[in-house]
Amino acid sequence: MRRRPIPAVKPADLGEALRYLAEGGKPLAGGTDLLVAIRKGTENPPFLVYVGELPELRVLRETAEGLEVGAALTHAELLAHPATARFPILRQVLATIGSPAIRAMGTLGGNLVTASPAGDGLVALYLLEARVRLVSAAGERELPVAEFIQGPRQTALRPGELVRALFLPYLEGQPLSFFRKVGRRQALVIAVASLGALVWVEGGRVAQARLALGSVAPTVLRPREVEQALVGRPVRPEAWADLVPLLCAATQPISDLRASAEYRRKVAGRLLLALAQALARPA
Amino acid sequence: MRLRFRLNGRAVEVGVPPGRRLLDLLREDLGLIGTKEGCGEGECGACTVLVDGKPRLACLTLALQVEGKEVLTVEGLAQGGKLHPLQEALVETGGVQCGFCTPGFLMAAYALLLVNPRPSREEVRAWLSGNLCRCTGYEQIVDAVLLAAERMRDARA
């Protein structure tokens, strides 16, 4: 366990931050994941570059097509900002992260870069088909979130590159949103399995559905075959029963100290029925 | 680095490695041992302090992150030798046994009452969910926060 202070710098602006990153520094924003990993010794960067207060990473901008969210905005700031009201799923998910203190510290960009298969924020980003805006000395580039995340704790981030913002395209219509995670303690829980969904319902039937599962595969998973099979189904649990095995089969869970693979798979299937029940309940 | 910030209402300037934990800065360098280290990884809430009015875990905060900020620790709650209403209420309801988690609970509760002076029991429980106590079992702590909130409202009225 590391006890000595890690070298750290606070750059005056984005340009200076990018120069430090090019020298091998690792960006620090909220610190809720990174500082734990450093203390445990699973991360050992040469030095940290504090980017949490750079104005470029703290923008919240509504455009005609969507919302640009600065990577260093905290979960609590996003929950409180009126602009996120257009994305109820984002608020639903963020409200379950950690505890009030963790939400006041942790950032959406940090949640992304940590790339945990259990990252709650990622479930919302996959459902919203967010795009990741990256900046480096070489310029800007943009990637869909599902391409940016490459595996457990693996991203497409290149050396010297920084996540500047996330772009959330506005959704058409008014989908119903759902998020539930199963874990062993309500606060600060690392999910055993989670399911988030956006479901467009017309005349009591599913017109379109997006599902995202957390903690049951190397990355957050969009079970496309289940999404497609849901189209046209009545919003009743009994009309979805045959999709439970399909969903379970789509998962690739592991066994770890929190739960067995078998249990995770079962919980994922059960969450699909919980979604159907939630949708069937009159609002 | 020469770190400048405000601590419990007072301007402080101190030489500190920028990557030193705020928790160690407070306890080891500045002698404010009210803030406790429990788990050291953000699960227990014992090291909760306020930074610019918002709850933060001092074990997961580096010194450079409080540059120019206003930090409030449990030592800053009592004023003029008189306990803060939250502290008085905790004593009265029996919400303190070993006391190790108490500063963290106090700071989390203080942060709640800043944004919500009239919390429901459920809101208090949800807000304190990041703080662990192994002795009292939470009910008396929640009672204390509700009691203090009521008294603070009365005092303002």
Boltz contact constraints between the chains, C-beta under 6 A:
constraints:
  - contact:
      token1: [A, 5]
      token2: [B, 17]
      max_distance: 6.0
  - contact:
      token1: [A, 5]
      token2: [B, 19]
      max_distance: 6.0
  - contact:
      token1: [A, 5]
      token2: [B, 20]
      max_distance: 6.0
  - contact:
      token1: [A, 6]
      token2: [B, 19]
      max_distance: 6.0
  - contact:
      token1: [A, 7]
      token2: [B, 19]
      max_distance: 6.0
  - contact:
      token1: [A, 8]
      token2: [B, 18]
      max_distance: 6.0
  - contact:
      token1: [A, 8]
      token2: [B, 19]
      max_distance: 6.0
  - contact:
      token1: [A, 8]
      token2: [B, 62]
      max_distance: 6.0
  - contact:
      token1: [A, 8]
      token2: [B, 64]
      max_distance: 6.0
  - contact:
      token1: [A, 10]
      token2: [B, 64]
      max_distance: 6.0
  - contact:
      token1: [A, 31]
      token2: [B, 60]
      max_distance: 6.0
  - contact:
      token1: [A, 32]
      token2: [B, 42]
      max_distance: 6.0
  - contact:
      token1: [A, 32]
      token2: [B, 60]
      max_distance: 6.0
  - contact:
      token1: [A, 35]
      token2: [B, 60]
      max_distance: 6.0
  - contact:
      token1: [A, 36]
      token2: [B, 41]
      max_distance: 6.0
  - contact:
      token1: [A, 50]
      token2: [B, 64]
      max_distance: 6.0
  - contact:
      token1: [A, 99]
      token2: [B, 129]
      max_distance: 6.0
  - contact:
      token1: [A, 99]
      token2: [B, 130]
      max_distance: 6.0
  - contact:
      token1: [A, 100]
      token2: [B, 55]
      max_distance: 6.0
  - contact:
      token1: [A, 100]
      token2: [B, 127]
      max_distance: 6.0
  - contact:
      token1: [A, 101]
      token2: [B, 48]
      max_distance: 6.0
  - contact:
      token1: [A, 101]
      token2: [B, 55]
      max_distance: 6.0
  - contact:
      token1: [A, 101]
      token2: [B, 56]
      max_distance: 6.0
  - contact:
      token1: [A, 101]
      token2: [B, 57]
      max_distance: 6.0
  - contact:
      token1: [A, 101]
      token2: [B, 130]
      max_distance: 6.0
  - contact:
      token1: [A, 104]
      token2: [B, 54]
      max_distance: 6.0
  - contact:
      token1: [A, 104]
      token2: [B, 55]
      max_distance: 6.0
  - contact:
      token1: [A, 105]
      token2: [B, 56]
      max_distance: 6.0
  - contact:
      token1: [A, 187]
      token2: [B, 129]
      max_distance: 6.0
  - contact:
      token1: [A, 187]
      token2: [B, 130]
      max_distance: 6.0
  - contact:
      token1: [A, 188]
      token2: [B, 43]
      max_distance: 6.0
